[in-house]
Amino acid sequence: MKLKTTLFGNVYQFKDVKEVLAKANELRSGDVLAGVAAASSQERVAAKQVLSEMTVADIRNNPVIAYEDDCVTRLIQDDVNETAYNQIKNWSISELREYVLSDETSVDDIAFTRKGLTSEVVAAVAKICSNADLIYGAKKMPVIKKANTTIGIPGTFSARLQPNDTRDDVQSIAAQIYEGLSFGVGDAVIGVNPVTDDVENLSRVLDT
């Protein structure tokens, strides 16, 4: 697996898949604060280049969190359809992107292929896509869900309801949720943005 590339005469070396995935992200203040962002636009492009040349197998075999250490990783890995995976495991991430965007690739083709992908592989493809690529590719991956309303149908609009309070006041958060629901907002997802992220406070807010 190649973790190095040369760009404009400079050599960029990455230590592992995790670092490549992090530094291939578009600039985000959260990544900068966490110390995982690329140091420059050039390093970001270099990370995208290295990522594009990795294979599906490279990324599946090097999950961000080790299989032994994380139940979510185990769930995702164990759920991979090996037949679908074996058909694409030697593809580069760039080739997988081209496959998704190809006019010759149908909705049914992608529905089968996606069963052979882990979350990191999906993320890798997204990181080397433009916004236009993401919009076009997403059209081939309809996800229709129904509860009190139906979301995911072409031509429909769904919204996220994300209440927050500067003091994490649960009454204020609850009032915002009720108000949002009264306008029909929140059919996609209802989420919260706690100011303090310790377990005790998160539990208190989520129990609202």
C-alpha positions as CSV (number, residue, x, y, z in Angstrom):
1,M,0.0,0.0,0.0
2,K,1.4,3.3,-1.1
3,L,1.4,6.1,1.5
4,K,3.6,8.6,-0.3
5,T,3.3,10.9,-3.2
6,T,5.3,13.8,-4.8
7,L,3.5,17.0,-5.6
8,F,5.1,20.1,-7.1
9,G,8.5,18.8,-6.2
10,N,7.6,18.1,-2.6
11,V,7.3,14.6,-1.1
12,Y,4.4,13.9,1.2
13,Q,4.6,10.9,3.4
14,F,1.6,9.7,5.5
15,K,1.9,7.2,8.3
16,D,-1.4,5.2,7.8
17,V,-4.8,5.1,6.2
18,K,-6.3,7.0,9.2
19,E,-4.0,10.0,8.6
20,V,-4.7,10.0,4.8
21,L,-8.5,10.0,5.4
22,A,-8.2,12.8,7.9
23,K,-5.9,15.0,5.8
24,A,-8.0,14.4,2.6
25,N,-10.9,16.2,4.2
26,E,-11.9,19.7,3.0
27,L,-10.8,22.3,5.5
28,R,-12.9,22.2,8.7
29,S,-12.3,24.2,11.9
30,G,-13.1,21.1,14.0
31,D,-10.3,19.1,12.3
32,V,-7.9,21.9,12.8
33,L,-8.8,22.1,16.5
34,A,-8.4,18.3,16.8
35,G,-5.0,18.5,15.2
36,V,-5.8,16.1,12.3
37,A,-6.2,18.6,9.4
38,A,-3.8,18.9,6.5
39,A,-1.2,21.6,7.2
40,S,-1.7,23.2,3.8
41,S,-3.8,23.0,0.7
42,Q,-0.9,21.2,-1.0
43,E,-0.9,18.5,1.7
44,R,-4.6,18.1,1.3
45,V,-4.3,17.6,-2.4
46,A,-1.5,15.1,-1.8
47,A,-3.6,13.2,0.7
48,K,-6.4,13.0,-1.9
49,Q,-4.0,11.7,-4.5
50,V,-2.7,9.0,-2.2
51,L,-6.3,8.1,-1.2
52,S,-7.4,7.9,-4.8
53,E,-4.7,5.3,-5.5
54,M,-5.5,3.0,-2.5
55,T,-7.6,0.0,-3.2
56,V,-10.9,-1.0,-1.6
57,A,-9.0,-3.8,0.1
58,D,-6.4,-1.5,1.5
59,I,-9.0,0.5,3.3
60,R,-11.1,-2.4,4.4
61,N,-8.0,-4.2,5.8
62,N,-7.0,-1.0,7.7
63,P,-10.0,0.3,9.5
64,V,-9.8,3.6,11.4
65,I,-10.5,1.7,14.7
66,A,-9.2,-1.8,15.0
67,Y,-11.8,-4.7,14.6
68,E,-10.8,-6.0,18.1
69,D,-11.3,-2.7,19.8
70,D,-14.6,-1.4,18.5
71,C,-18.1,-3.0,18.3
72,V,-19.2,-0.7,15.5
73,T,-16.2,-1.7,13.3
74,R,-17.0,-5.3,13.9
75,L,-20.7,-4.8,13.0
76,I,-19.8,-3.0,9.8
77,Q,-17.1,-5.5,8.8
78,D,-19.2,-8.6,9.6
79,D,-22.1,-7.2,7.5
80,V,-20.0,-6.8,4.3
81,N,-21.4,-8.9,1.4
82,E,-18.3,-10.9,0.5
83,T,-19.5,-11.6,-3.0
84,A,-19.9,-8.0,-3.8
85,Y,-16.7,-7.1,-2.0
86,N,-14.6,-9.7,-4.0
87,Q,-15.8,-8.1,-7.2
88,I,-14.4,-4.7,-6.3
89,K,-11.7,-5.3,-3.7
90,N,-8.8,-4.6,-6.2
91,W,-10.4,-1.4,-7.5
92,S,-8.7,1.8,-6.6
93,I,-10.8,4.4,-4.9
94,S,-10.6,6.5,-8.0
95,E,-11.9,3.6,-10.1
96,L,-14.8,3.2,-7.7
97,R,-15.6,6.9,-8.0
98,E,-15.7,6.6,-11.8
99,Y,-17.9,3.5,-11.5
100,V,-20.4,5.4,-9.4
101,L,-20.5,8.4,-11.7
102,S,-20.5,6.4,-15.0
103,D,-23.7,6.7,-17.1
104,E,-23.4,3.0,-17.7
105,T,-23.8,2.2,-14.0
106,S,-27.4,1.7,-12.9
107,V,-29.2,2.1,-9.6
108,D,-29.4,-1.7,-9.3
109,D,-25.6,-2.0,-10.0
110,I,-24.8,0.4,-7.2
111,A,-27.4,-1.2,-4.9
112,F,-25.4,-4.5,-5.2
113,T,-21.9,-2.9,-5.0
114,R,-22.7,-0.9,-1.9
115,K,-23.2,-4.1,0.0
116,G,-19.5,-4.8,-0.4
117,L,-18.3,-1.5,1.1
118,T,-17.3,-0.4,4.6
119,S,-18.0,3.0,5.9
120,E,-14.3,4.0,5.4
121,V,-14.5,3.1,1.7
122,V,-17.6,5.1,1.2
123,A,-16.0,8.1,3.0
124,A,-12.9,7.7,0.9
125,V,-14.9,8.0,-2.3
126,A,-16.7,11.1,-1.0
127,K,-13.4,12.8,-0.1
128,I,-12.2,12.7,-3.7
129,C,-15.6,13.9,-5.1
130,S,-16.7,17.4,-5.9
131,N,-20.0,18.7,-4.7
132,A,-21.4,18.1,-8.2
133,D,-20.1,14.5,-8.1
134,L,-21.8,13.9,-4.7
135,I,-25.2,15.3,-6.0
136,Y,-25.0,13.2,-9.2
137,G,-23.9,10.1,-7.4
138,A,-26.5,10.4,-4.7
139,K,-29.3,10.4,-7.3
140,K,-28.3,6.7,-8.0
141,M,-28.6,5.8,-4.3
142,P,-32.2,6.4,-3.3
143,V,-33.0,5.8,0.4
144,I,-36.7,6.0,1.0
145,K,-37.9,5.7,4.6
146,K,-41.4,6.0,6.1
147,A,-42.7,6.8,9.5
148,N,-45.4,9.5,9.9
149,T,-44.0,10.9,6.7
150,T,-42.1,9.5,3.7
151,I,-38.6,10.9,3.0
152,G,-36.1,10.2,0.3
153,I,-38.5,10.5,-2.7
154,P,-37.3,12.6,-5.6
155,G,-38.8,16.0,-5.6
156,T,-39.4,16.1,-1.8
157,F,-37.6,18.2,0.8
158,S,-36.8,17.0,4.3
159,A,-35.4,19.1,7.1
160,R,-33.2,18.6,10.2
161,L,-34.4,20.0,13.5
162,Q,-31.4,20.9,15.7
163,P,-32.3,22.8,18.8
164,N,-29.6,24.1,21.1
165,D,-29.4,26.3,24.1
166,T,-26.3,28.2,25.4
167,R,-26.9,26.8,28.9
168,D,-28.1,23.4,27.8
169,D,-31.5,24.3,29.4
170,V,-33.7,21.3,28.7
171,Q,-36.9,23.3,28.9
172,S,-35.6,25.6,26.2
173,I,-34.5,22.7,24.1
174,A,-37.9,21.0,24.4
175,A,-39.7,24.2,23.5
176,Q,-37.6,24.5,20.4
177,I,-38.4,20.9,19.4
178,Y,-42.1,21.5,19.8
179,E,-41.9,24.7,17.8
180,G,-40.0,23.1,15.0
181,L,-42.4,20.1,14.8
182,S,-45.3,22.5,14.6
183,F,-43.8,23.8,11.4
184,G,-43.2,20.3,10.0
185,V,-39.4,20.5,10.6
186,G,-37.5,17.5,11.8
187,D,-38.8,14.8,9.5
188,A,-35.2,14.0,8.4
189,V,-33.7,13.9,11.9
190,I,-34.0,15.6,15.3
191,G,-30.6,16.3,16.8
192,V,-29.1,18.3,19.6
193,N,-25.9,20.3,19.9
194,P,-25.0,20.3,23.6
195,V,-22.6,23.0,24.8
196,T,-21.0,20.6,27.2
197,D,-20.2,17.2,25.9
198,D,-19.6,15.2,29.1
199,V,-21.6,12.0,29.6
200,E,-23.8,13.3,32.4
201,N,-24.9,16.4,30.5
202,L,-25.4,14.6,27.3
203,S,-27.6,12.1,29.1
204,R,-29.6,14.8,30.7
205,V,-30.2,16.6,27.3
206,L,-31.0,13.5,25.4
207,D,-33.5,12.4,28.1
208,T,-35.5,15.5,27.3
